[in-house]
């Protein structure tokens, strides 16, 4: 049964826009659309006669369209009305308002305003007066009936001629550009309004259900003359399209073009206005049906429209001109809003199309079956099913589908159905080493406030967000003038991430007259599946961001509150300029391939990394050990003095992450370690002990409850403190006396014993003889600095006796054996033999032991045996 509205419904909805004194005298209602013209909702044409309570002699007629929920369970499953109705309501009420507001602020005359939305007379999501975030069967949207003011839809089977296509592209470009302008000029508005509207929805179908339609589509393709040779490629593309519907994270939006997109932009979702004397010359166009809006590439709307809604021959003949037309209107609109368009060059537009066109193949092929169907055979909305939509292809379908398929192939709109690094993954992460545009960096640094640890809003409550300081004029007016980017590290110096050195020239001030250079480091996710799995990047990137933002902030705050003198103030974190886990504005709990951390480049301040094969001398070791002790002690102090803060920051950062390796893989790792140990002089007699130590480590990795942290020493542990994860500062480039040290790479932090960090460093990163000749003094140095730091911030140190610290070492030292033995292999390896990061695998880490490895390995193993730890 078709949903309906009664007099009370109409009055209730209309009063939200027209006022509470509206009275409906009478109304009529009838179906607005014919079967096959619309699927996502029930559309009614309603003529309403209204009066005001104060003046019942004055009658006004309103010609309205009522959009109601679809009438069948199948269509509810397809269109997800509980969420998509809310998205559409927000488009009509909020997005339209922001579009008009921005244009008026920029001095656009009223007769030149972009306004492709029909007027909305009110809406509801439920019977409640408040518009909620979830709609039910009573949801309704009341719009002006455009047909009564000379707007008309066109024949979907015929398609649009050139003049209509040109008008649509001009307006579509402005629709996309205005959203982009708000993203650049009003990032908070963009977040609060546009990203809210674009909130992803979950498919109502399982992947297997959607894939059942692919063989039917391929059957249709085989019926298209000359296209059967592309069936395999089209099938792969359709399977990829289904995966995107199920998991939208597989096709992330790309900056700078990512914007508000319609996603269902075909001929039946637009109406044209005509001059009464020239009925075929369109003067204006309105867009409707915004229930599927998404934050993605505008190229998707553009390509979908051209290949579903233009007359046959229009796209193949005028494609280049049409793309140019869209691009010109897009950039002209941005310029009129005062945006810099230097990064939106025409080549970048072509690259955007090339990147996203393949994702629309399944969408277009499916939609053509609907577009070209004989409407006389269409079922009533309540009877629609997938079977009724996928009918045998007629001649119109064959002509349109042939143009689409052959055009995609001829234009090589990225090798349809073939894999592209950022298009059709087969289980592994891809395309991690991204290049960033100036506009992307501008938006990114603005959002990050440009200054240290802006992302303390990592997990803010609504109240906390409301108290967050807005962007200052200085920050709002930041523009990236230019930048350069290059690889920061060489093969073998880093494994857990891709590191870039970026020099950015920024302009600030209202007139962009204040120039400043930033030397930055961008930390991106690792570039292959093995490293992604080894380091568990989705979780460990979030842990590291928390360290640079929340943990560092609490360390600073505690020391300031306790008036720790400058010479003792711990500052071992590099300055963080911002971070993201995904392309979403909020920093989430799971990172994807777009994750990035922007840090200061310490090298420009005379910080240097040591020689990993040589290790650190005594002065470097003493400085590091003293700082490490304070790093551990401050976390213990937070645990004692501010337990809730400790829980919300330190323990949040130390949340256990996935190991991603099973017992068999770990067993294979043990065998490789034993092969290496056999090569170490005088150590073959310890092979059985080494095997048992490795098996114990494997069990702990699989179940960390086997080695729980012990109080009172349990604290934050870096877990990877070797030569390359610390940088020492010197007075000059040629000086060798260390003045300070910074720690980097906090992605593996854990809550456990501090002695694990201490021993791991001493056995992997000190020069020959340093640890052996100074072990007792270094242990005492660590302990003295640890307890001194606790005293400095007002903690009781009586539980932290020196003997208890020695007991802590005895308890945890054996568990570090396997990790140290493994780490010595990449540390001691010949760096000229190290593969590029993208080619690193487990075998490449286990290189044939050289003399450096044999010497360090022998010293390490025999010392562990002597101390009773092996």
C-alpha positions in Angstrom: 0.0 0.0 0.0 1.3 3.4 -1.0 2.3 5.6 2.0 0.1 8.7 2.4 0.0 12.0 4.4 -3.1 13.3 6.1 -4.1 16.9 6.9 -2.6 16.8 10.4 0.7 15.5 9.0 0.9 18.3 6.5 0.1 21.0 9.0 2.7 19.6 11.4 5.5 19.5 8.8 4.6 22.9 7.2 4.6 24.8 10.5 8.3 24.2 10.9 8.9 26.5 7.9 5.8 28.6 7.6 5.0 29.2 11.2 2.5 27.9 13.7 -0.5 29.9 12.5 -0.8 27.9 9.3 -4.2 26.1 8.7 -4.8 23.7 5.8 -8.2 24.4 4.3 -8.0 21.5 1.8 -5.5 19.4 -0.2 -5.4 16.8 -2.9 -2.8 14.1 -3.3 -1.7 11.8 -6.2 1.3 9.8 -7.4 4.0 12.1 -8.8 6.0 9.5 -10.7 5.2 6.5 -12.9 6.6 3.0 -12.4 10.3 2.9 -13.4 11.0 6.6 -12.8 11.9 6.4 -9.2 12.9 3.6 -6.8 14.2 5.0 -3.5 11.0 6.6 -2.2 7.3 7.1 -2.7 6.7 10.5 -4.4 3.4 12.3 -4.2 2.2 15.5 -5.8 0.2 17.4 -3.3 -1.8 20.7 -3.8 -2.5 22.4 -0.5 -4.8 25.4 0.1 -3.6 27.2 3.3 -4.8 30.1 5.3 -3.5 31.9 8.4 -5.5 31.8 11.7 -5.5 35.6 11.8 -6.8 36.0 8.2 -8.8 33.1 7.1 -10.1 35.0 4.1 -6.6 35.0 2.5 -5.9 31.7 0.9 -2.7 30.5 -0.6 -2.1 27.5 -2.8 1.1 25.5 -2.5 2.1 22.9 -5.1 4.2 20.4 -3.2 6.0 17.2 -3.6 6.0 14.8 -0.7 8.9 12.3 -0.5 8.0 9.4 1.7 9.8 6.1 2.5 9.7 3.3 -0.1 6.9 0.8 0.3 8.7 -2.6 0.4 11.2 -4.4 2.5 13.5 -4.9 -0.5 13.7 -1.2 -1.2 14.3 -0.5 2.5 17.2 -2.9 2.3 18.6 -1.3 -0.8 18.2 2.4 0.2 18.5 2.2 4.0 15.9 5.0 4.6 16.5 5.2 8.4 19.9 6.8 7.5 19.5 8.1 3.9 16.4 10.1 4.7 18.3 12.0 7.4 21.1 12.7 4.9 18.7 14.2 2.4 16.9 16.3 5.0 20.2 17.8 6.1 21.1 18.6 2.5 18.0 20.6 1.9 18.1 22.3 5.3 21.8 22.7 6.2 24.0 22.3 3.1 21.8 24.5 0.9 21.9 27.2 3.6 25.7 27.1 3.8 26.1 27.3 0.0 23.9 30.4 -0.1 25.6 32.0 2.9 29.1 31.6 1.5 28.1 33.0 -1.9 26.4 36.0 -0.2 29.5 36.6 2.0 31.6 36.7 -1.2 29.3 39.2 -2.8 27.6 37.0 -5.4 24.4 38.8 -6.6 21.2 37.0 -5.8 20.4 36.5 -9.5 23.8 34.7 -9.9 23.6 32.5 -6.8 24.0 28.8 -7.4 20.9 27.2 -6.0 20.3 23.8 -7.5 18.1 22.6 -4.6 14.3 22.8 -4.7 12.8 24.8 -1.9 12.1 22.6 1.2 8.9 23.4 3.1 9.7 21.1 6.0 10.6 17.5 6.9 10.4 15.0 9.7 12.2 11.8 10.5 9.6 10.4 12.8 6.4 11.6 14.4 8.4 13.5 16.9 8.7 17.3 16.3 12.5 17.0 16.5 14.4 15.9 13.4 16.5 13.0 14.6 19.4 11.0 13.3 17.3 8.0 12.4 14.2 7.9 10.3 11.2 5.5 10.5 8.2 4.7 8.4 6.7 8.1 9.1 9.6 10.1 7.6 8.6 12.7 5.0 10.1 15.6 3.1 8.0 18.4 1.6 9.5 20.2 -1.4 8.2 22.7 -3.9 6.7 21.0 -7.0 9.1 22.2 -9.7 6.8 21.0 -12.5 4.3 23.8 -11.7 6.9 26.4 -12.4 8.0 25.0 -15.7 10.7 22.6 -14.6 10.5 19.2 -16.4 12.3 15.9 -16.4 13.6 14.3 -19.6 13.3 10.9 -21.2 15.9 8.6 -19.6 16.0 6.3 -22.6 16.7 9.1 -25.1 19.2 10.9 -22.8 20.2 14.5 -22.8 21.3 16.5 -25.8 24.5 18.6 -25.8 22.9 21.8 -24.5 21.3 19.9 -21.5 24.6 18.1 -20.8 26.6 21.3 -20.9 24.2 23.1 -18.5 24.3 20.1 -16.1 28.1 20.0 -16.1 28.3 23.7 -15.4 26.0 23.4 -12.4 27.5 20.1 -11.2 30.9 21.7 -11.2 29.7 24.6 -9.0 27.9 22.1 -6.7 31.2 20.3 -6.1 33.3 23.5 -6.0 31.2 25.2 -3.3 31.6 22.2 -1.0 35.4 22.3 -1.7 35.5 26.0 -1.0 33.8 25.5 2.4 36.2 22.7 3.2 39.1 25.1 2.6 37.6 28.3 4.0 35.4 27.0 6.8 36.8 23.7 7.9 34.7 23.6 11.1 31.5 24.2 9.1 32.5 21.6 6.6 33.1 19.1 9.4 29.8 19.9 11.3 27.6 20.1 8.3 29.0 18.4 5.2 30.8 15.5 6.8 27.7 14.9 9.0 25.6 14.7 5.8 28.2 12.4 4.2 28.3 10.0 7.1 28.8 6.6 5.5 25.9 4.1 5.5 26.2 0.4 5.7 25.1 -1.8 2.8 22.0 -3.8 3.6 23.3 -6.7 1.5 26.1 -9.2 2.1 28.9 -9.3 -0.5 27.7 -12.7 -1.8 24.2 -11.3 -2.4 25.4 -8.4 -4.5 27.8 -10.7 -6.4 24.9 -12.8 -7.5 23.9 -10.0 -9.9 27.3 -9.9 -11.6 26.8 -13.0 -13.8 23.5 -11.4 -15.0 25.3 -8.2 -15.9 27.9 -10.2 -17.8 25.2 -12.0 -19.7 24.0 -8.6 -20.8 27.5 -7.5 -21.8 27.8 -10.6 -24.0 24.7 -9.4 -25.8 26.4 -6.1 -26.6 28.0 -6.3 -30.1 31.8 -6.4 -29.9 32.0 -6.3 -26.1 32.1 -10.0 -25.2 35.9 -9.8 -25.3 35.8 -7.5 -22.3 33.7 -9.8 -20.1 36.6 -11.0 -17.9 37.8 -7.5 -17.3 34.3 -6.1 -16.6 33.6 -9.0 -14.2 36.7 -8.1 -12.1 35.7 -4.4 -12.2 32.2 -5.3 -11.0 33.5 -7.5 -8.2 35.7 -4.5 -7.1 32.6 -2.3 -7.3 30.8 -4.6 -5.0 33.6 -4.7 -2.5 33.5 -0.9 -2.4 29.8 -1.0 -1.6 30.5 -3.3 1.3 33.6 -1.6 2.6 33.9 2.1 1.5 37.4 2.3 3.2 38.7 0.5 0.1 38.2 3.6 -2.0 39.3 6.5 0.1 38.7 10.1 -1.0 41.8 12.0 -2.3 42.7 15.5 -1.6 42.4 18.2 -2.8 39.3 17.2 -4.9 37.4 15.2 -2.3 34.0 16.8 -1.8 30.3 16.4 -1.3 29.0 14.1 -4.1 25.5 13.2 -5.1 26.4 9.5 -6.0 23.1 8.9 -7.9 23.4 11.6 -10.5 21.4 10.4 -13.4 18.8 12.0 -15.7 15.8 11.3 -13.4 17.4 13.1 -10.5 17.4 16.5 -12.3 14.7 18.8 -13.7 15.2 21.5 -16.3 13.6 24.9 -16.6 12.6 26.2 -20.0 11.6 29.5 -21.7 8.0 29.0 -22.8 8.9 30.2 -26.3 11.9 28.0 -26.6 10.8 24.7 -25.1 14.0 22.8 -25.9 16.5 25.4 -24.6 17.2 24.7 -20.9 17.8 27.8 -18.8 18.2 26.2 -15.4 18.4 22.9 -13.7 17.6 21.6 -10.2 19.0 18.5 -8.6 16.9 16.2 -6.4 17.3 12.9 -4.4 20.3 13.6 -2.2 19.8 10.6 0.0 23.1 9.0 -1.1 25.5 11.9 -0.7 29.0 10.9 0.1 32.4 12.5 0.7 34.4 11.2 -2.3 35.7 12.2 -5.7 33.6 14.5 -7.9 34.9 12.5 -10.8 32.5 9.8 -9.8 29.4 12.0 -10.2 30.8 13.4 -13.5 31.6 10.0 -15.1 28.3 8.4 -13.9 26.3 11.2 -15.3 28.0 11.3 -18.7 27.6 7.6 -19.3 24.1 7.1 -18.0 22.3 10.3 -19.0 23.7 11.7 -22.3 22.4 10.9 -25.7 24.3 8.2 -27.5 27.2 9.8 -29.3 27.5 12.9 -27.1 30.2 11.6 -24.8 32.3 10.0 -27.5 32.2 13.1 -29.7 32.5 15.8 -27.1 34.3 14.1 -24.1 37.3 16.4 -24.0 35.3 19.6 -24.4 32.9 18.4 -21.7 35.7 17.7 -19.2 37.2 21.1 -19.9 33.8 22.7 -19.4 33.4 21.0 -16.0 37.0 21.9 -14.9 36.6 25.5 -16.0 33.4 26.0 -14.1 34.8 24.2 -11.0 37.9 26.4 -10.9 36.0 29.6 -11.7 33.6 28.9 -8.8 36.6 28.4 -6.5 38.2 31.6 -7.6 34.9 33.6 -7.1 34.9 32.3 -3.5 38.5 33.5 -3.0 40.2 30.1 -3.1 43.7 29.4 -4.5 43.2 27.1 -7.6 46.9 26.4 -8.4 46.6 22.8 -7.4 43.4 22.2 -9.3 45.1 22.2 -12.7 43.6 20.4 -15.6 46.1 17.6 -15.5 45.2 16.9 -11.9 41.6 16.7 -12.9 42.4 14.1 -15.5 44.4 12.2 -12.9 41.4 12.3 -10.6 39.2 10.8 -13.3 41.8 8.2 -14.1 41.9 7.2 -10.4 38.2 6.9 -9.8 36.5 6.1 -13.1 37.1 2.3 -12.7 35.1 2.4 -9.4 32.0 3.4 -11.4 32.0 0.6 -13.9 29.6 -1.7 -11.9 27.5 1.3 -11.0 27.1 2.4 -14.6 26.5 -1.1 -16.0 23.8 -1.8 -13.5 22.1 1.6 -13.9 22.0 1.3 -17.7 19.6 -1.6 -17.3 17.2 0.7 -15.4 17.8 3.8 -17.6 17.1 1.8 -20.8 14.2 -0.3 -19.6 10.8 -0.1 -21.3 8.8 1.8 -18.7 5.6 0.2 -19.9 6.9 -3.1 -18.4 8.0 -1.5 -15.1 6.4 -2.9 -11.9 4.7 -0.9 -9.2 7.2 0.3 -6.6 6.0 -2.2 -3.9 6.7 -5.1 -6.3 10.2 -4.1 -7.4 13.1 -6.6 -6.8 16.5 -7.2 -8.3 15.0 -9.7 -10.8 12.5 -7.0 -12.0 15.3 -4.5 -12.6 17.6 -6.9 -14.5 15.6 -7.6 -17.6 16.9 -8.8 -21.0 18.8 -6.1 -22.8 17.0 -4.2 -25.5 18.5 -2.3 -28.4 18.7 1.0 -26.4 20.7 -0.8 -23.7 23.0 -2.4 -26.3 23.8 1.0 -27.9 24.4 2.8 -24.7 26.4 0.0 -23.1 28.5 -0.4 -26.2 29.4 3.3 -26.2 30.2 3.1 -22.5 32.4 0.0 -22.6 34.3 0.8 -25.8 34.8 4.4 -24.7 36.3 3.3 -21.4 38.6 0.9 -23.2 39.6 3.5 -25.8 40.2 6.2 -23.3 42.0 3.7 -21.1 40.1 5.1 -18.1 42.5 3.2 -16.1 42.7 -0.1 -17.7 39.2 -1.2 -16.9 39.1 -4.3 -14.8 42.9 -4.4 -14.4 44.6 -3.7 -11.1 45.9 -0.3 -10.3 47.9 0.4 -7.1 45.2 2.4 -5.5 42.2 0.8 -7.2 41.8 -2.9 -6.9 43.6 -4.4 -3.9 43.7 -8.2 -3.6 44.1 -8.4 0.1 47.1 -6.2 0.8 47.5 -2.6 1.5 48.7 -0.5 -1.5 49.9 2.9 -2.5 51.2 4.1 0.9 53.9 6.5 -0.3 51.5 9.3 -1.3 52.5 12.7 -2.7 50.7 15.6 -1.1 49.6 18.8 -2.8 50.0 22.3 -1.4 46.3 22.6 -0.9 46.2 19.3 1.0 49.1 20.4 3.3 47.3 23.8 3.8 44.1 22.1 4.8 46.0 19.6 6.9 48.1 22.1 8.8 45.1 24.4 9.4 43.1 21.6 10.8 46.1 20.7 13.1 46.3 24.3 14.3 50.0 24.4 13.1 51.3 24.2 16.6 52.3 21.3 18.8 49.9 18.5 19.8 46.7 19.9 18.4 45.1 16.5 18.4 44.4 16.4 22.2 40.9 16.2 20.9 41.6 12.6 20.1 38.7 11.4 22.2 36.9 14.6 23.4 33.5 14.7 24.9 30.9 17.1 23.4 31.5 19.4 26.3 35.2 19.4 25.8 34.8 20.0 22.1 32.6 23.0 22.8 35.4 24.5 24.9 38.1 23.9 22.3 39.6 27.1 21.1 38.7 28.1 17.5 41.3 28.8 14.9 42.9 32.2 15.4 42.9 34.6 12.4 46.7 33.8 12.1 46.0 30.1 11.7 43.0 30.6 9.5 45.0 32.6 7.0 47.7 30.1 6.5 48.5 29.1 2.9 51.2 26.7 1.7 53.1 28.6 -1.0 55.4 25.7 -2.0 57.0 22.6 -0.7 59.5 19.9 -1.5 59.4 16.2 -0.5 62.0 13.5 -0.5 62.8 10.2 1.2 64.2 10.8 4.7 65.8 7.4 5.4 67.9 4.9 3.5 67.1 1.2 3.2 67.9 -0.5 6.5 67.5 2.6 8.7 63.8 2.2 9.3 61.2 -0.6 8.8 57.9 0.4 10.4 57.0 3.3 8.2 57.7 5.4 5.1 59.6 8.5 6.2 59.6 11.7 4.1 61.5 15.0 4.6 59.2 17.9 3.7 60.2 21.5 3.5 57.2 23.8 3.4 57.0 27.5 2.7 53.9 29.0 4.3 52.3 32.4 4.1 50.3 33.8 7.0 48.3 36.9 7.7 45.2 38.4 6.0 47.3 39.5 3.0 49.5 36.4 3.1 52.6 38.6 3.6 54.2 36.8 6.5 56.4 34.1 5.2 57.7 31.1 7.2 59.6 27.9 6.4 58.8 24.6 8.2 61.2 21.7 8.0 59.0 18.6 8.6 59.1 14.9 8.7 56.1 13.0 7.4 55.6 9.5 8.8 53.4 7.4 6.6 52.4 3.7 6.8 54.8 1.0 5.5 54.6 0.1 1.9 54.0 -3.7 1.8 51.8 -6.4 3.4 54.6 -8.0 5.4 55.5 -4.8 7.2 51.8 -3.8 7.6 51.3 -7.2 9.3 54.5 -7.1 11.3 53.9 -3.7 12.8 50.1 -3.9 12.9 49.9 -0.3 11.4 46.1 0.1 11.9 46.6 0.0 15.6 50.2 1.1 16.2 49.9 4.4 14.3 47.1 5.3 16.7 49.3 4.4 19.6 52.1 6.7 18.3 49.8 9.6 17.7 48.5 9.3 21.3 52.1 9.4 22.5 53.0 12.6 20.6 49.8 14.3 21.7 48.2 13.1 24.9 51.2 11.5 26.7 53.7 14.3 25.9 51.1 16.9 27.0 50.6 15.2 30.4 54.4 14.9 30.9 54.8 18.6 30.3 51.9 19.5 32.4 53.0 17.4 35.4 56.5 18.8 35.3 55.2 22.4 35.1 52.8 21.9 38.0 55.7 20.5 40.1 58.1 23.3 39.0 60.7 20.9 37.7 63.8 23.0 36.9 64.7 23.5 33.3 67.9 21.4 33.5 65.8 18.4 34.6 62.7 19.0 32.5 62.2 16.0 30.3 61.5 16.8 26.6 62.4 13.7 24.6 59.5 14.0 22.1 59.9 15.8 18.8 57.3 18.5 18.2 54.2 17.2 16.5 52.5 19.4 13.9 49.5 17.2 13.5 48.3 13.7 12.6 45.5 11.8 11.0 44.5 8.1 11.0 42.3 8.3 7.9 41.0 10.9 5.6 38.2 11.6 8.1 38.6 14.8 10.2 38.4 13.0 13.5 41.4 10.9 14.7 40.0 7.5 15.1 41.0 4.3 16.8 42.0 2.5 13.6 44.4 3.8 10.9 44.3 3.1 7.2 46.7 3.6 4.4 46.1 7.4 4.5 47.5 7.7 8.1 50.2 10.3 8.6 52.1 12.0 11.4 53.8 15.4 10.8 56.8 16.0 13.0 59.5 18.6 13.2 62.7 17.6 11.3 65.2 17.3 14.0 68.2 17.1 11.6 67.9 20.9 10.9 68.6 21.5 14.6 71.8 19.5 14.7 70.2 16.2 15.8 71.8 13.2 14.3 71.3 9.4 14.3 74.3 7.2 15.4 76.0 4.4 13.5 74.0 1.3 14.2 76.9 -1.1 13.5 79.3 0.7 15.8 76.9 1.7 18.6 77.1 4.5 21.1 80.1 5.4 23.3 79.9 5.9 27.0 78.9 9.6 27.0 76.0 9.0 24.6 75.0 5.9 26.6 75.0 7.8 29.9 72.9 10.7 28.5 70.4 8.2 27.0 70.1 6.1 30.1 69.4 9.2 32.3 66.7 10.4 29.9 65.2 6.9 29.6 64.9 6.7 33.4 62.9 9.9 33.5 60.7 8.9 30.6 59.7 5.8 32.6 59.5 7.6 35.9 57.1 10.3 34.7 54.6 7.6 33.6 54.9 6.0 37.0 54.3 9.4 38.6 51.1 9.9 36.6 50.0 6.5 37.7 50.5 7.4 41.4 49.4 11.1 41.3 46.7 11.2 38.5 45.4 7.7 38.1 42.5 8.8 35.8 44.8 10.8 33.6 47.2 7.8 33.5 44.3 5.6 32.4 43.1 8.0 29.7 46.5 8.8 28.2 49.3 6.4 29.0 47.2 3.2 29.2 45.3 4.3 26.1 48.7 4.6 24.2 49.7 1.2 25.7 46.6 -0.6 24.5 47.8 -4.1 23.3 48.0 -4.5 19.6 47.6 -7.5 17.3 50.7 -9.6 16.7 49.3 -11.0 13.4 51.5 -14.1 13.4 50.4 -17.6 14.2 52.3 -20.4 16.0 53.6 -21.9 12.8 55.0 -18.6 11.6 56.6 -18.0 15.0 58.0 -21.6 14.9 59.6 -20.8 11.6 61.1 -17.7 13.1 62.7 -19.8 15.9 64.3 -22.1 13.4 65.9 -19.1 11.6 67.2 -17.7 14.9 68.8 -21.1 15.6 70.5 -21.1 12.2 72.0 -17.7 12.9 73.1 -18.8 16.4 75.0 -21.8 14.9 77.2 -19.3 13.1 78.2 -17.5 16.3 81.6 -18.8 17.7 81.4 -20.7 21.0 77.6 -20.5 21.1 76.5 -23.8 19.5 76.4 -25.4 23.0 73.6 -22.9 23.9 71.3 -23.8 21.0 68.9 -25.7 23.2 68.6 -22.8 25.7 68.2 -20.4 22.8 65.4 -22.6 21.4 63.6 -22.7 24.7 64.0 -18.9 25.2 62.5 -18.3 21.7 59.6 -20.6 22.4 58.9 -18.8 25.6 58.9 -15.5 23.8 56.5 -16.8 21.2 54.1 -17.9 23.9 54.2 -14.5 25.5 53.6 -12.8 22.2 50.6 -14.9 21.6 49.3 -14.5 25.2 50.7 -11.5 27.0 48.9 -12.5 30.2 51.9 -15.0 30.6 54.1 -12.0 31.5 51.9 -9.5 33.3 53.4 -6.1 34.4 54.5 -6.0 38.0 54.0 -3.2 40.4 55.3 -0.8 41.5 57.7 -0.5 38.4 55.2 -1.2 35.6 55.2 1.8 33.3 55.1 2.9 29.6 57.8 1.0 27.6 59.0 2.1 24.2 59.8 -1.5 23.1 62.0 -0.5 20.2 64.8 1.7 21.6 67.7 1.0 19.4 70.2 3.3 17.7 68.0 4.4 14.9 65.1 5.4 17.2 66.9 8.2 19.0 68.7 11.3 17.8 71.4 13.3 19.7 71.9 17.0 19.5 75.3 18.5 19.1 76.7 22.1 19.3 77.7 21.9 15.7 77.6 19.4 12.8 81.3 18.4 13.4 80.9 18.1 17.2 80.7 14.7 18.9 79.7 15.7 22.4 76.0 15.0 22.9 74.0 17.8 24.5 70.5 16.3 24.3 68.5 13.3 22.9 65.1 12.8 21.4 63.2 9.5 21.1 61.1 8.6 18.0 59.0 5.8 16.7 56.5 5.2 19.6 54.3 2.9 17.7 55.0 -0.2 19.8 54.6 1.3 23.3 53.4 -1.2 26.0 52.6 -1.2 29.7 55.2 -3.4 31.2 58.6 -3.4 33.0 61.0 -0.5 32.3 64.0 -2.9 32.4 63.0 -4.3 29.1 63.7 -1.0 27.4 66.9 -0.6 29.4 68.4 -4.0 28.6 67.2 -3.9 24.9 69.1 -0.7 24.4 72.3 -1.8 26.3 72.6 -5.0 24.3 71.7 -3.7 20.8 73.0 -0.1 20.7 76.2 0.4 22.7 79.7 0.3 21.3 82.0 -2.7 22.0 83.0 -2.8 25.7 80.7 0.0 26.9 78.2 -2.3 28.5 80.6 -4.9 29.6 82.9 -2.4 31.3 80.3 -0.2 32.8 77.2 -2.4 33.4 76.9 -1.8 37.1 77.5 1.9 36.8 74.9 2.2 34.1 72.3 0.3 36.1 72.9 2.6 39.1 72.7 5.7 36.8 69.4 4.6 35.5 68.0 3.8 39.0 69.3 7.2 40.5 67.6 9.2 37.7 64.4 7.1 38.0 64.0 7.8 41.7 65.2 11.4 41.5 62.5 12.1 38.9 59.9 10.6 41.2 61.1 12.8 44.0 61.1 15.9 41.8 57.4 15.5 41.2 56.5 14.6 44.8 56.2 10.8 44.8 57.1 8.5 47.6 60.1 6.4 46.6 60.4 4.0 49.5 58.9 1.0 47.4 61.5 1.7 44.7 64.6 0.3 46.5 67.7 -0.5 44.5 67.3 -4.2 45.4 63.8 -4.2 44.2 65.1 -2.8 40.9 67.7 -5.5 40.6 64.9 -8.1 41.2 62.9 -6.5 38.4 65.9 -7.0 36.1 66.1 -10.6 37.1 62.4 -11.2 36.5 62.3 -9.6 33.0 65.7 -10.0 31.4 65.1 -13.5 30.1 62.1 -12.4 28.2 64.2 -9.9 26.1 66.7 -12.5 24.8 64.9 -13.4 21.6 64.0 -9.8 20.7 67.7 -8.8 21.1 69.0 -11.7 19.1 66.6 -11.0 16.3 67.3 -7.2 16.3 71.0 -7.7 16.0 70.5 -9.2 12.5 69.3 -5.9 10.8 71.5 -3.8 13.1 74.7 -5.5 12.1 73.8 -6.2 8.4 75.6 -4.6 5.5 73.3 -1.6 4.6 74.4 -1.8 0.9 72.6 -5.2 0.7 69.3 -4.0 2.2 66.3 -4.0 -0.1 64.0 -1.1 -0.6 61.3 -0.9 2.1 58.6 -2.1 -0.3 60.7 -5.3 -0.9 61.4 -6.1 2.8 60.3 -9.6 4.0 61.2 -11.9 6.8 64.0 -13.6 4.7 65.6 -10.2 3.9 65.9 -9.5 7.7 67.7 -12.8 8.3 70.8 -12.2 6.3 73.9 -14.3 6.5 75.7 -13.3 9.7 78.8 -11.1 9.2 81.7 -10.6 11.5 80.0 -7.7 13.3 77.0 -9.8 14.0 79.1 -12.8 15.2 81.1 -10.5 17.6 78.0 -8.7 19.0 76.0 -12.0 19.2 78.8 -13.8 21.0 79.2 -11.0 23.6 75.4 -10.9 24.1 74.8 -14.6 24.5 77.7 -15.3 26.7 76.8 -12.4 29.0 73.2 -13.6 29.3 74.5 -17.1 30.2 76.9 -15.7 32.8 74.2 -13.7 34.4 71.8 -16.7 34.5 69.3 -15.1 32.1 69.5 -17.8 29.5 
